[in-house]
Amino acid sequence: MIELTTEQMRDVINALKHYQNHNISLSNPRFKEFDIIVSTVENAIAVSNEQPQFNRTAFIEWAEESIVECAASDS
């Protein structure tokens, strides 16, 4: 398995969420599959001993805003 720092794993999450929100419809089953992948990476971060290097709350707010924008564009 590739060893990544917490910051690198957060970058992977950001990239996955960006792709998910801008390229996959909410009604597509792959959208939920990406949620599972993101959860897996987040769980890996949670069990790591490294301290997070950015504010998770800001990321969650950004992700929620992106989902709302994506949903609005699908309608």
N, C-alpha and C positions, 0 to 999 in steps of 0.2 A: 504494500500500500504506500502511496505517496505521502510523505510527511509534510504538512503545511503548517505555517504559523497561524495563530488566531486571526491575524490581520489578513492573511492570504485566504483563509476559509471565508471570512466576511466578504472579501472581494468576489469569491466564487458565488456566494449567496446573492450578492448584488447583480452579478452577471446573469445568473439563472432567473432571478425575479424580473430583470429588465427584458430578457428574451421572452419569458412567460407572458408578461403583461403586454408586450408589443407584437408578438407573433403567434399567440395561441388564443383561440376563442375561449371564453368562459364555458361554453357548452361542450367543448372538445374534451374527451376523457384524459388527454395528455396534460391538461391544465392541472388536474388533481395529482397526476403522477409527478409533476414538477414540485408540487407542494410536499410530496413525500420525500423527494430528493433534498429539498431545502431543509426539511425537518431532520433528515439524517445528518446533514452537515451541521446544523445547529446543535444536535445532540453530541456530535463529536467535539464541538467547541465547549459545550457544557461540562464534559468529562475531562477536558484538558486542564492542565495545571497552570496554564498561561493566563495572565490577566488580560481582559478585553481592552482594546486600545481605542475604542470609540463608543459613543453613546448609543446604545441599542434602541432606546426609545425613539430617537430621531430616525433610525432606519425603519422601524415599524411604521411610524407616521408616513414616511416616504412611500413605503410599500403599499399602505392602505390607500394613499392618494393615487398611486399608479393604477391600482386595481379599479378604483372608481372611474378614473379617466378611460381605462380600457373598456369597462362595462358601458360607459356612456357612448363610446365610439362604435360599439357593437350593435347598439339599438337602432 
